[in-house]
């Protein structure tokens, strides 16, 4: 008997505890039943950037094959604003039923640390579905820099501290964070020169206005490299990448260094695991299609699927990496 509780209350308490236990047992069955009928209506993929960009192109490339594998329409909806924060917040607050998804990139873990408007938690407010693609950064210099590989660049920078300028697409951009990570691991000091977007950084490295650029590949940049107008020193993927032919991994000189733009698919927290599994299956099957891989390659990205757990680990790992870089480099957003 429970001290201090009379018989009627003990009876009510026992009934409530029994109901709670019954509900707990029923939850897994409910989740499986929900997944069995999923999807029964259209699914919306929110792209937190304007139409026409790489994120939008990749999401729309997956649209038709995902429809085919899921048996329901897949709608791609652009919700740009506040450096992708608006779209992310919209999905974070959506029901966890698998019908509203987010197509983010690395900004998912970076924005909450530098944006006052981002009041979501990348680790707690989303359920990872799958990694979708990887886009390695390449390290390039203007030919006036007396370096033909990563080791020589580091040696030159150490001999000339604070005299080598590096270009980025803006403060707190992924290129900014990645170059700061490179500098920290290499033990060098370079001068940050922020531009408004990626196109001006290419022009800056071409003219020599800035001397170093760590950015994603592009057809224009590849052309400049082939013409000898820009020198490519390495690629920031763990292994050599077909997207940067001939480039040795920077990690061969700086063990562990990696900086790749990723794109993926996440659902709101609370989405049942069986629903996540169905979505993951559709994404992975779509990414295995040759026509999808070809379109991704044209966009400068490598189609790369994963399990939900693998994607969750990548998000958690990067959260720790970029938190340290932002803190140590004193990077501030808006």
N, C-alpha and C positions, 0 to 999 in steps of 0.2 A: 504493500500500500504506500501511496505517496503522502508523506506528512503534510498536514495543513490543507488538504484538498478533500472536500466531502464526496460522497458517493456519486451524485449526479454529475459533478464536475469531472470526477475521474472517468466516468462513462463517456462524457463528451470528449475528453482528452484522448481517450483510447480510440474513439471513432475517428477523430481528426488525424491521429497518427497513422491509423490504418489507411485512411484515404490518401495521405501523403505517400505512404509506401506503395499503394496501388498506382498512384500517378507516376512515381519514380520508375516503377516497373514498366508502365505503359509508354513512357517517353521514347525508348528505343524503337518500340513497335510502331509508334506514331511517325517517327522519323523515317523508318523504312517504308511505311505506307505512303508517306508524302513523296518519297523518292520514286516509288513504283509508278506513280501517276505523273511524274515530272519528265518533261515540261508539258503542260496542258494549255499553254497560251504563249504569246510572243515574249521573247527575252530581249531586254535592252542593254546594250553595251555603251557605257558612257565614256566618251573620249574627252579628257579635260583640256583639250587644246583646239584651236580653230581648224576648220577643214583644210585639207591640202598638205599638211605637214606629215612627217614620217609616221608619227603615232596614228594619225588618221588613216593613212595609206595602209599600214599593216593591219589595223582593225578591220577595215573594209575588205581586205584580202581574205580574212578569215570568215567574213560574214556568210558567204554562200555555202562553203563546205560545212560550217557549223550548223547551218539550217538543215542541210542534208542529213547530217548525222543525228541531230536532235529531233527532227521531224516537226519543228515549229519555226515560224519566222524569227529572225534575229535582226534587231533594229540597232543601227549605230547612231548615237545621238551626241552631238558636240555640245559640251558645256564648258567653254573656255572662261578664263578669268582668274586673276590673282595668282598667276604662275601655277595654274592647275589646281589650286586649292579649292575653288568653288565646286568643281566636278567631284573631287575627292570627298568633300564634306557632304555633298548630295547623296553619294552612294553610302557613306558611313552611316547616314541617318535613314537609309531605306530599309524596308523589311528584309530579314534574313531568310528569304525563300528561294533565292537563286534566279529570280526574274530581273534583277537589276545588278549589273556588274560594272566594274571599273577597269579601264585599260590604261594603267599608269606606266611610268618609267621610274628611274632612280629618284625622281623628285618626290615620290611618295614618302621616302624616309628622310629626305633633306629638307623639304618645305616646312615641316612642323618645328624644325630647329632654328629656322631663320625668318619665318614669316609670322607676324603678329596675328594674321587672319586665320592661320591654320591651327584650329583647336581640336584636331583629331590626333589619335595615337596610331601610328603606322603598325605597331606591334599588337595592339589590342582591338582595334576597331574594324579589322578586315580579316577575312578567311581566304588565304591564298588558294588559287585554283591551279595555275600553271605558269611557269616561265614561258614566254612566247618567242623571244629572240634575243640575241646578243649582238652588239655593235662595238667592236673594239676601238679604243682610241689609238691614234698613231702619233708618235713624237717626231716633229719636223723642225727644221731650222732653215733660216736663210743661208745660202752658200757662203756668205762672208764669215760665218762662224767656223773657226778652225777645228771642226770635229766631224768625223765620219761614222762614229758609233756612240753609243750611250756612255761608255767609259770615258771617251775623250771629251764628251760634252761636260760630264761631271768634273773632270780634271780642269777644264777651261773655266767653268763657273767657280770652282774653288780658288783658282788663281786670280779671279776677277770678281770678288764678292760684291753684290749689289750693283753690278754694271751690265748685267745681261737682262734684257726686257723680254717678258713673255706675254703673249696676247691671250685674251679670253673673250667669250661672248657677253661678259658682264660680271659684276660682283655676285658671288654666291652661285654662279652657274656651275654646272658639273665640271666643265673644263677648268674653272678656277680651283675647285676643290681637288680635282685630280692632279693638277700641277703642283698645288701645295703639298699634297701627299708625296709626290715624286721628290720635291725639294726637301721635305722633312726626312725621308728615307735616305736620300743621297747626301744629306748634310750640307746643302748649298743654299745660297741666298740669291734670288732673282727679283727683278722689279715687275710688279703686276701692272699691266696696261689693259684696262677693260674697254671693250668696244660694245656697240649696240647690236648684238646679233653675231651669227657665225660668218656671214659673208664678209664683213669688214675685217675679220681676223685673218682670213685667207689673203686679202689684199695687203694687209699689214706685213705678213710674213713674206709675201712675194716682193714687196718693195724694200724690205729691210727696215721698215719703221719699227717693227718688233722683230726680235731675233729667234724666238722659240715659240712653238705652238703645239699643244697637246689637244687634239680634237678628233672627231670621228672622220672616217673616210668619206670621200665624195668623188664623183666623176671629174669635177673640175680640179680638185687637189691631185688626184691620180695623174691627170694630164700634166700638171706642173711638175710633178715628181719625175715623170718619164722624160720631160724636156730638160731636166736638170735645173729648173728655176727654183725648186724647193728640194731640200735634202731630207729623206726619211731615214731616221736613225733606229727606230724600233716600234714594236706594236705592244700595246698594254694588255694583251691577253696571256693566259698561262702558257699556251702553246702557240706556235705559228698559225696565222689565220689566212685562209684563202682570200679574205677581203683586203689583206695587205700583203700581196705576194712579194717575197724576197726579204721581208722585214723580220729580224730576229726578235723574240720576246724580250722586253725590257727586264723581265724577271731573271734572265740569264746573268744580268749584271747586278740587279737589285732583287735578290731572292724574295719572293712573296708579293712583289708589286703587281697589282692588277687594277685596271680601271676600264670597265666596259659599260657602255650604256645598255641597260636591259629594258625590255618591255614585257609586260605580263598581264595576267587577268586575275582580279580578286573580287570576292563577294563580300557583302556586309557580314559582320560577326554574327554568330548564331546560326548561320546557314548549315543545315544538317549535312553531316559527312557523306551520306549516300548521294545527296544532290551535288555536292562538290565533286564526288567521284564521277558522276555522269557528265558533268561539265568538263572535267579534266580529260575524260576519254574522248569527247568530241574535239577538244582542242588538239590533243596529241595526234589523233587520226588526221585532222586537217593539216597539221604541220608536216606530216609525212608525205603529203601529196607533192609530186614533182612540180606541178604548176604553181603551188603555193611557195615552195622553196625558191623557185626561179624569180617570182615577183618580189620576194623578200630580198634576194640578192641584188636585184636591180635597185631596190631602195637602200642598199648598203647595209643590210642586216642579215644575220644568219638565223634561219628558223631553228629554234631550240626549245623543245618541250621539256617538261619535268614532272615529277610527282608533286602534289601539294606540299608534302613535307620538305622536299628539296628546295622548293621556292621559298617556303617559310624560313628555312635556314639561311638562304641568301639574303633575305630581307633583314633578318636579325643580325647577321654578320656585318652587313653594310651600315646598319644603324650604328653599331659600335665604332666602325672605322670612321664614318663621316662626322660623328659626334666629336671624336678626338681631334680630327683635322680642323673642324670649325672652332673648337675651343682653343687649340694651340696656335692657330693662325689668326685668331681673333676676327673671324669673318662674320660680318653682320649683314642682315637682310633688311627688308622694309617693315 
